[in-house]
Amino acid sequence: MKWLTIIALFALIVSCENTTKKNVVTFWHFWSEPAQRSALQSLISQYEAQHPDVSIKLTELAWSDGQSKLQLAFNAGNQPDIVHIGMDWFAEFESANLFAPIDAPVPYGPYGALWVVNTRALLQVDTGMPTYAWGLCANDAHNVIKRTLPLLWKYGASDFYTRLPISHSMDSTLVQALWSVRGLASDHALLEQGRQLDQAFMQGKVANLYSGAWMLGQSTPTNRISFSVVPTRSVLNGDVLAVSKSSARLEKAADLVKWLTAYPQAREFCVAVPDAGIPADPKVFDDTTFARTEQQRGFLQTIHGAKPLPRSPLLLRIEPIVESLIERSYRAENIEQVKQYVQTARVEIQSIESK
């Protein structure tokens, strides 16, 4: 009788453990700043409350080395169930056949769920006497091209970096556009990294600057400037969620991705974290929450007309060559020198594209 009682108790314990056992879904993301972390955790807590059988394990990455950490994890077979990747990185991982297909609210191809989108809009100081006419991005990987392409398009190189192969649009119109930007650089422009440019703009030192949604509502007691957002053609950036195809919890991971990227949750995140941009769902353009001020409306109009960069696993190898070309052109002595820079960069890029 004693052994029967022990066996019965053991069976009860095992049964309880099975009913309370959770599916642990690992999620690596780049929302590491305090407000971002708090907003994401709030959403994750909501999801876990609705799905008691699921536990989400979050791991933060930094933009500076997150891409390489993800690559190492996939190579070692230690990848997370869900990955958060920028649009400009996605093609490299996708081409390696690392993700499972997903039926997303806003698809980014068959393997990605577009979450939030952002852009670089033209900001102009309304009053005062700024020290610099323009802020031009330099020595800032991944940002030089995003902040400068709109200017190159404006000055005539309208096809540059909009289609593949990239080398085909590196022609005389690009030379002329780079020379025009060189004119801005020599005419009272501040050449700096993105964060320093943003700070200088908010201090009223820079009259014109391409920057992101994080600049909206940034006025403080020490930065009381008035500025407008002028809609222009620009680059569409975005954040994508994907599920590792080798995940042992494919259905659970896919369900969380679809839940997070659905409009109500993406909206809640962007309201809490304005610097994230806006939800990727087109419903956002009918949502007055994101168009309450003239600045918001200007940003929304810019992002409505913005276009993503070409989708290619080669782009991350091409990007530093183009950014170097832009930075060298800032200091060119004449247009012939710019032409030489373009020819050299074109040969380098053709070598990458031909492999």
C-alpha positions in Angstrom: 0.0 0.0 0.0 2.9 2.3 0.9 4.5 1.8 -2.6 1.2 2.5 -4.3 0.9 5.8 -2.5 4.4 6.8 -3.5 3.8 5.9 -7.1 0.6 7.8 -7.1 2.3 10.9 -5.7 5.1 10.7 -8.2 2.6 10.4 -11.1 0.8 13.5 -9.7 4.0 15.5 -9.6 5.0 14.5 -13.1 1.5 15.4 -14.3 1.7 18.9 -12.7 5.1 19.5 -14.2 3.8 18.6 -17.7 0.9 21.0 -17.4 3.0 23.9 -16.2 6.0 23.2 -18.5 6.6 26.2 -20.8 7.8 26.6 -24.4 10.8 28.9 -24.1 11.2 31.0 -27.2 14.5 32.8 -27.6 14.4 36.3 -29.2 17.4 38.4 -30.1 16.7 42.1 -30.7 18.4 45.5 -31.0 16.0 47.5 -28.8 18.6 48.0 -26.0 18.0 51.6 -24.9 15.9 52.0 -21.7 12.6 53.3 -23.3 12.9 50.7 -26.1 13.7 47.9 -23.7 10.7 48.8 -21.5 8.3 49.1 -24.4 9.3 45.7 -25.8 9.1 44.0 -22.4 5.6 45.4 -21.9 4.5 43.8 -25.1 6.2 40.5 -24.3 4.5 40.5 -20.8 1.2 40.9 -22.5 1.8 38.1 -24.9 3.0 35.8 -22.1 -0.1 36.6 -20.1 -2.2 35.6 -23.1 -0.2 32.4 -23.7 0.7 30.8 -20.3 2.4 27.9 -22.0 5.0 30.3 -23.6 8.0 32.0 -22.0 10.0 34.5 -24.1 13.8 34.8 -23.4 15.0 38.2 -24.7 18.7 38.9 -25.5 19.8 42.4 -26.5 22.2 43.1 -29.3 24.1 46.3 -30.2 24.1 47.7 -33.7 27.8 47.9 -33.6 28.4 44.2 -33.5 25.0 42.5 -33.5 25.3 41.4 -37.1 28.5 39.5 -36.5 27.1 38.0 -33.3 24.1 36.7 -35.3 26.3 35.3 -38.0 28.5 33.5 -35.4 25.4 32.1 -33.7 24.0 30.7 -37.0 27.3 29.3 -38.0 27.7 27.5 -34.6 24.1 26.3 -34.5 23.2 28.4 -31.5 20.9 30.8 -33.2 17.8 32.2 -31.5 14.2 31.2 -32.5 13.4 34.8 -33.5 15.8 37.4 -35.0 15.4 41.1 -35.3 17.3 42.4 -38.4 17.4 45.7 -40.3 16.1 45.7 -43.8 19.6 46.3 -45.2 21.0 43.2 -43.5 18.1 40.9 -44.2 19.1 39.8 -47.7 22.4 38.5 -46.5 20.8 36.2 -44.0 17.9 35.3 -46.2 20.2 34.2 -49.1 21.9 31.7 -46.7 18.5 29.9 -46.4 18.3 30.5 -42.6 14.7 31.4 -42.1 11.4 29.7 -42.2 8.5 31.0 -44.4 6.0 33.1 -42.4 2.6 34.5 -43.2 3.2 38.0 -41.8 0.7 40.9 -41.5 3.2 43.0 -43.5 5.4 40.6 -45.4 9.0 41.3 -46.3 9.3 38.6 -48.9 8.3 35.0 -47.9 10.6 34.9 -44.9 10.3 38.2 -43.1 7.7 40.2 -41.2 8.2 44.0 -41.6 7.7 45.5 -38.1 8.4 49.3 -38.1 9.8 51.7 -40.7 11.8 54.9 -40.6 13.5 57.3 -43.0 15.9 60.2 -43.1 13.8 63.3 -43.6 15.0 66.8 -44.4 14.9 69.0 -41.3 15.2 72.8 -41.6 15.7 75.3 -38.8 12.9 78.0 -39.0 14.6 80.9 -37.2 18.0 82.1 -36.0 21.4 82.3 -37.6 22.9 78.8 -37.7 26.7 78.5 -38.0 26.5 75.8 -40.7 24.3 75.7 -43.7 24.3 71.9 -43.9 25.2 68.9 -41.7 26.8 66.2 -43.8 27.4 62.8 -42.4 31.0 61.4 -42.3 32.9 58.6 -40.6 29.7 56.8 -39.6 29.2 53.4 -41.1 25.7 52.6 -42.5 24.6 56.3 -41.9 26.7 58.2 -44.5 24.8 56.6 -47.4 21.3 56.9 -45.8 21.8 60.6 -45.0 23.5 61.5 -48.3 21.6 59.5 -51.0 18.6 62.0 -50.8 21.0 64.8 -51.7 22.6 62.8 -54.6 19.1 62.1 -55.9 18.2 65.8 -55.6 21.3 66.9 -57.5 20.6 64.7 -60.5 21.8 61.1 -59.8 18.2 59.9 -59.5 18.9 56.3 -60.4 22.0 55.8 -58.2 21.7 53.0 -55.7 18.1 52.3 -56.6 18.6 49.2 -58.8 21.0 46.4 -59.4 23.7 46.2 -60.4 24.8 49.3 -58.5 27.8 49.9 -60.8 25.5 50.6 -63.8 24.3 53.9 -62.3 27.8 55.1 -61.4 28.0 57.5 -64.4 28.4 61.2 -65.2 25.2 62.1 -63.4 26.7 60.7 -60.2 29.9 62.6 -60.7 28.0 65.8 -61.1 25.8 65.1 -58.0 28.8 64.3 -55.9 30.4 67.6 -57.0 27.3 69.5 -56.1 27.4 67.9 -52.6 31.1 68.9 -52.5 29.8 72.5 -53.0 27.7 72.1 -49.9 30.7 70.7 -48.0 32.8 73.7 -48.9 30.1 76.2 -48.2 29.8 76.2 -44.4 28.9 72.6 -43.8 29.6 70.6 -40.7 31.1 67.2 -41.4 30.4 64.8 -38.5 28.9 61.5 -37.4 25.2 61.3 -37.1 24.8 61.8 -33.4 27.0 64.8 -33.4 25.1 66.3 -36.3 21.8 65.7 -34.6 23.1 67.4 -31.4 24.4 70.4 -33.4 21.1 70.8 -35.2 19.1 70.7 -31.9 21.5 73.4 -30.6 20.6 75.6 -33.6 24.0 75.4 -35.2 23.0 73.6 -38.4 20.3 74.9 -40.8 19.7 71.8 -42.9 20.0 68.1 -42.0 18.7 64.7 -43.0 17.8 62.8 -39.9 15.3 60.3 -38.4 12.1 60.2 -36.4 14.0 60.4 -33.2 14.4 64.2 -33.8 10.7 64.8 -33.5 9.8 66.3 -30.1 13.4 66.6 -29.0 13.2 70.3 -27.9 14.4 70.7 -24.3 15.0 73.8 -22.1 18.6 73.9 -23.5 17.5 73.1 -27.1 14.6 75.5 -27.9 14.7 75.5 -31.6 11.9 75.6 -34.1 12.3 73.4 -37.2 10.2 72.1 -40.1 10.2 68.7 -41.8 10.3 69.2 -45.5 9.1 66.2 -47.5 11.6 65.0 -50.1 12.6 61.8 -51.8 14.4 59.6 -49.3 15.4 56.1 -48.2 13.0 53.7 -46.5 14.6 51.9 -43.6 12.9 49.2 -41.5 13.1 46.5 -38.9 12.3 42.9 -39.8 11.5 39.9 -37.6 12.2 36.4 -38.9 12.0 32.8 -37.5 15.0 30.5 -37.7 14.1 27.5 -39.8 15.9 25.2 -37.5 13.9 26.4 -34.5 12.4 23.6 -32.4 9.4 25.9 -31.6 8.6 27.1 -35.1 4.8 27.5 -34.5 5.2 29.3 -31.2 7.9 31.6 -32.6 5.9 32.4 -35.7 2.8 33.2 -33.7 4.8 35.7 -31.5 6.3 37.4 -34.6 2.8 37.7 -36.2 1.4 39.1 -33.0 4.2 41.7 -32.5 4.1 42.9 -36.1 0.3 43.2 -36.2 -0.9 46.8 -36.2 -2.2 47.2 -32.6 1.1 45.9 -31.1 3.4 47.8 -33.6 1.4 50.9 -32.9 1.7 50.6 -29.2 5.5 50.1 -29.5 5.9 53.2 -31.8 3.8 55.4 -29.5 6.0 54.4 -26.6 9.2 54.7 -28.6 8.9 57.5 -31.2 12.4 57.0 -32.4 11.5 53.6 -33.7 9.6 55.3 -36.5 6.0 54.2 -37.4 4.3 50.8 -37.9 5.0 49.2 -41.2 1.3 48.6 -41.8 -0.2 51.1 -44.3 -3.0 51.7 -41.7 -0.6 54.2 -40.1 -1.3 56.8 -42.8 -4.9 57.0 -41.6 -4.0 57.1 -37.9 -4.0 60.7 -36.6 -1.9 59.6 -33.6 1.2 59.9 -36.0 0.1 63.2 -37.6 -0.7 65.5 -34.7 2.0 68.1 -35.4 3.4 69.7 -38.6 6.7 67.9 -37.9 5.0 64.5 -37.7 3.0 65.2 -40.8 6.1 66.2 -42.7 7.9 63.0 -41.6 4.8 60.9 -42.4 4.7 62.4 -45.9 8.4 61.7 -46.4 8.1 58.1 -45.3 5.0 57.6 -47.5 7.1 58.4 -50.6 10.4 56.8 -49.4 11.7 53.8 -51.2 13.8 50.9 -49.9 17.3 50.3 -51.2 17.9 47.4 -53.6 17.6 44.0 -51.9 20.8 42.0 -52.4 23.2 40.0 -50.2 26.1 42.0 -51.9 24.9 45.3 -50.6 26.7 45.2 -47.3 30.0 44.7 -49.2 29.2 47.5 -51.6 28.1 50.0 -49.0 31.5 50.9 -47.5 32.9 51.5 -50.9 30.1 54.0 -51.7 30.4 55.6 -48.3 34.2 56.0 -48.8 33.5 57.5 -52.3 31.1 60.1 -50.7 33.5 61.1 -48.0 36.5 61.4 -50.4 34.3 63.6 -52.7 33.5 66.0 -49.8 37.1 67.2 -50.0 37.8 66.8 -53.8 39.8 69.7 -55.3 37.9 69.6 -58.6 35.3 67.6 -60.6 38.0 65.6 -62.4 39.1 64.3 -59.1 35.5 63.3 -58.3 35.4 61.5 -61.7 38.5 59.5 -60.8 37.0 58.5 -57.4 33.8 57.3 -59.1 35.8 55.3 -61.7 37.9 53.6 -59.0 34.8 52.8 -56.8 33.0 51.5 -59.9 35.7 49.0 -60.7 35.7 47.8 -57.0 32.0 47.3 -57.1 32.0 45.6 -60.5 34.5 43.1 -59.0 32.0 42.3 -56.2 29.0 42.1 -58.5 30.7 39.8 -61.0 31.4 37.0 -58.5 
